[in-house]
Amino acid sequence: MAKLKITIYKIGASEPETTVSIPVGVLKLASKLIPKRAASALLEKGIDLDEIVRLSQNPELHGTLVTVEEHKSDEKIVISLE
């Protein structure tokens, strides 16, 4: 089953600090459970949760969707479909 994977790295590190995987089958429901404040914070970073849910419905789409580098916090966030 396909899954949405969110991986957080410290910039320059090869190993992730945090990895979250969400099966695509429950992604739409899970996105509705995220507090509006958290969804707004994602949007401020350029991550549109509704668009990710829409893209996840395409079974042919795999790979990295978004990479965000947060230089102030020295983090890199990678969102992908696998």
Number of C-alpha atoms within 10 A of each C-alpha: 6 16 18 23 19 18 18 19 18 18 15 9 10 8 10 15 11 11 13 11 16 14 16 20 14 11 20 17 11 13 15 12 10 11 9 11 9 10 17 14 12 13 13 10 12 12 18 15 18 14 9 19 18 11 15 24 14 9 10 8 14 15 11 14 16 14 16 14 16 13 10 6 9 11 18 18 20 18 21 20 22 16
